[in-house]
Amino acid sequence: MEEFKIDVKNDIHYIYFPVFWEKQTIVATSLRLGGVSPKPYKSLNTGLHTNDLYENVIENRKRFFKMLGINYKNIITLKQVHSNKVIKVTKKDKGKGALNFEESVAEADAMITTEYNLPLVVFTADCMPIFFLEEKERIIGIAHSGWKGSLNNIAGEVVKKIVEQGGKLENIIAGLGIAIGNCCYEVKEDVYSLFNKKFIIKRDNKYFLDIYKVNKEHLLTSGIKEENIYISNFCTSCNNNLCFSYRKEKQTGRMASVIMLCQ
């Protein structure tokens, strides 16, 4: 089985993990092509917290989510703060953050739900979206993990929250979405000194962090089976023609990652 695929539909480019779709769960990440925003947000910028025009971002959200069969007005978003905080959301939270960043559901970096047709969304431009599905109890989760989230085990916190809701470790599958790779994620001593050396690659007297490896280890330590962990290994900086990359561009757009249980 292919771990992830890149596809185009209605001129919208996106990445997805087939294994989730086979289990009646929508999982996708928008790429940067197919939108209306001008440079430096060209073109499918979905982040309301950027300096792009509001109407551009809303049009881009409308296009991406319509392509997936989702009403963009129903998405639930977070005020992402590079924490390891996980919240549970329900139908009453539907639409929070969809049209106004300040109305996002909470300051947190991950959320879970047990409810159907509730699209959970995070935004990234080098940080990693992580997707979770407990396939028997039908519990989903999504996380935004940069170096701080990776350091503070946000992936493990989501697993813990799913188990608290009645999930079983052996039934959880996880997808590590597109993020900056160890080829490009250069970090200074103040960051690399915080991590185990096995997560750091030294090249030409520079230090590079492997957040794929960090998050995979957190999932394994949490009790997720290795065969249930799907990894994109798709660097957002190397693939800047398809992806927004904050590290590479500084002023740039954001890609939307969504997970939703279908009936």
C-alpha positions in Angstrom: 0.0 0.0 0.0 1.3 3.5 -0.9 1.8 5.5 2.3 0.6 8.8 0.7 -0.4 10.1 -2.6 -0.4 13.5 -4.4 -3.5 14.2 -6.4 -5.3 16.9 -8.4 -9.0 17.5 -8.5 -10.7 20.6 -9.8 -7.2 22.2 -10.2 -6.6 21.8 -6.4 -3.4 19.9 -5.6 -3.5 17.9 -2.3 -1.8 15.1 -0.4 -3.6 12.3 1.3 -3.1 8.9 3.1 -5.2 6.2 1.3 -5.4 4.0 4.4 -7.6 6.6 6.2 -9.9 6.9 3.3 -10.3 3.2 3.1 -11.6 3.4 6.7 -14.2 6.0 5.9 -12.2 8.9 7.2 -11.2 11.9 5.1 -7.6 13.0 5.6 -6.0 15.5 3.3 -3.5 18.4 3.2 -3.8 21.2 0.7 -0.8 22.2 -1.4 -0.1 25.6 -2.7 -1.5 25.3 -6.2 -5.0 26.2 -7.4 -5.9 29.3 -5.4 -6.3 33.0 -5.9 -3.7 34.6 -3.6 -0.9 36.6 -5.2 2.8 36.4 -4.1 4.1 35.8 -1.5 1.0 33.7 -0.7 0.6 32.3 -4.2 -1.7 30.7 -4.5 -3.9 28.4 -2.2 -3.1 30.1 1.1 -5.6 29.0 3.7 -4.2 30.8 6.8 -6.3 33.7 8.1 -3.5 34.6 10.5 -1.3 35.7 7.5 -1.3 39.1 5.9 -3.1 37.9 2.8 -6.4 39.5 1.9 -9.3 38.0 3.9 -11.4 37.4 0.8 -8.5 35.5 -0.8 -8.1 33.1 2.1 -11.9 32.5 2.3 -12.0 31.7 -1.4 -9.1 29.4 -1.1 -10.7 27.6 1.9 -13.9 27.3 -0.1 -12.2 25.7 -3.1 -10.1 23.2 -1.1 -12.9 22.0 1.2 -15.5 21.9 -1.6 -13.2 19.6 -3.5 -13.3 17.2 -0.5 -17.1 17.6 -0.2 -16.8 19.6 3.0 -18.6 22.9 3.7 -15.8 25.3 4.6 -18.0 27.1 7.1 -18.1 23.9 9.3 -14.4 23.5 9.9 -13.0 23.7 13.4 -9.6 25.5 13.8 -7.2 26.3 16.7 -5.1 29.2 17.7 -1.9 27.2 17.3 0.7 28.2 20.0 3.3 25.4 19.7 2.1 23.7 22.8 1.2 20.1 23.6 -2.3 20.9 24.6 -5.1 18.6 23.2 -8.8 19.4 23.4 -11.9 17.4 22.7 -14.4 19.1 20.3 -18.1 18.4 19.6 -20.9 19.5 17.3 -21.3 22.7 19.3 -17.8 23.7 18.1 -18.7 23.4 14.4 -17.5 26.4 12.4 -15.3 27.9 15.1 -12.5 29.6 13.3 -13.9 29.0 9.9 -14.5 32.6 9.1 -12.6 34.5 11.8 -9.2 33.5 13.3 -10.2 35.1 16.6 -13.1 32.8 16.9 -10.9 29.7 16.8 -12.1 27.1 19.3 -9.1 27.4 21.7 -5.4 28.1 22.2 -4.1 24.5 21.6 -2.3 22.5 19.0 -4.3 19.3 18.8 -7.9 18.1 19.0 -9.9 15.0 19.0 -13.6 14.1 18.4 -15.9 11.1 18.4 -18.5 12.8 16.2 -19.1 12.3 12.5 -19.0 15.0 9.8 -16.9 17.3 12.0 -13.9 18.6 10.1 -10.8 19.2 12.3 -8.2 21.4 10.7 -4.7 22.6 11.5 -2.5 24.9 9.4 1.2 24.4 8.6 4.1 25.7 6.5 7.0 23.4 7.6 5.5 22.1 10.9 4.0 18.6 10.8 0.3 17.8 10.7 -0.3 14.4 12.4 -3.5 12.4 11.8 -5.0 9.8 14.2 -7.8 7.3 13.8 -9.0 4.7 16.3 -10.8 2.6 13.8 -13.0 0.5 16.1 -14.4 3.1 18.4 -14.3 5.8 15.6 -12.2 8.4 17.4 -10.1 10.9 15.3 -7.5 13.4 16.2 -5.2 15.9 14.5 -2.1 17.7 15.8 0.2 20.6 14.7 3.8 19.7 15.6 6.8 21.9 15.1 10.0 21.5 17.1 8.3 22.5 20.4 5.4 20.2 19.9 7.8 17.4 18.9 10.0 18.0 21.9 7.0 18.0 24.2 5.4 14.9 22.8 2.2 16.3 21.4 1.7 13.0 19.5 1.8 11.0 22.7 -0.7 13.5 24.3 -3.2 12.9 21.5 -2.8 9.1 21.9 -3.4 9.5 25.6 -6.6 11.6 25.0 -7.9 9.0 22.5 -7.4 6.2 25.1 -9.2 8.3 27.7 -12.2 8.3 25.4 -12.3 4.6 25.2 -9.8 3.9 22.4 -7.5 1.0 22.3 -3.8 1.4 21.3 -3.8 -1.6 18.9 -6.7 0.1 16.9 -5.0 3.5 16.4 -3.4 4.3 13.1 -1.4 7.5 12.7 -0.1 9.5 9.7 2.9 11.8 9.9 2.1 14.4 7.2 4.2 16.7 5.1 6.8 18.8 7.0 10.3 20.1 6.7 12.8 17.2 6.5 16.2 16.6 8.1 17.7 17.6 4.8 16.6 21.2 5.4 15.6 21.7 9.1 18.8 23.4 10.4 18.7 24.2 14.1 21.0 26.1 16.4 22.4 24.9 19.7 19.6 26.3 21.7 17.3 23.8 19.9 19.4 20.8 19.1 20.8 20.6 22.7 17.2 19.9 23.9 16.9 16.7 21.8 18.4 13.3 22.0 21.4 13.2 19.6 19.8 10.4 17.6 17.4 12.9 16.2 20.1 15.3 15.1 22.1 15.0 11.9 25.4 16.9 11.7 26.6 18.1 8.2 29.2 20.6 7.4 29.3 21.8 11.0 25.6 22.4 10.9 22.9 20.6 12.8 19.6 19.3 11.4 16.6 18.1 13.3 14.6 15.0 12.1 11.0 15.7 13.4 9.7 12.7 11.5 12.0 10.5 13.6 11.1 12.3 16.8 7.3 11.9 16.3 7.5 8.3 15.1 9.4 7.4 18.3 6.8 9.2 20.4 4.1 7.2 18.8 5.9 3.9 19.3 6.7 4.8 22.9 3.0 5.5 23.4 2.1 2.0 22.2 1.2 2.5 18.6 2.2 -0.5 16.4 4.9 0.3 13.9 2.8 -1.1 11.1 0.1 1.4 12.0 2.3 4.4 11.5 2.3 5.9 8.0 5.0 8.4 7.1 4.9 10.9 4.2 8.7 11.9 4.3 7.9 14.7 2.0 10.0 17.8 2.7 8.1 21.1 2.4 11.3 23.1 1.9 12.7 20.9 -0.9 9.2 20.8 -2.5 8.6 24.5 -2.3 7.0 24.5 -5.7 4.2 22.6 -4.2 4.4 23.5 -0.5 4.5 26.7 1.6 7.7 26.8 3.6 8.2 29.4 6.3 11.9 28.5 6.7 12.5 29.0 3.0 10.2 32.0 2.3 9.6 33.7 5.7 6.5 35.5 4.4 4.3 32.8 3.0 0.9 31.1 3.1 -0.3 28.1 5.1 -1.5 24.7 4.0 -4.7 23.2 5.6 -4.8 19.7 6.9 -8.1 18.1 7.7 -9.5 14.9 9.2 -13.2 14.0 9.4 -15.1 10.9 10.2 -17.6 9.8 7.5 -20.7 7.6 8.0 
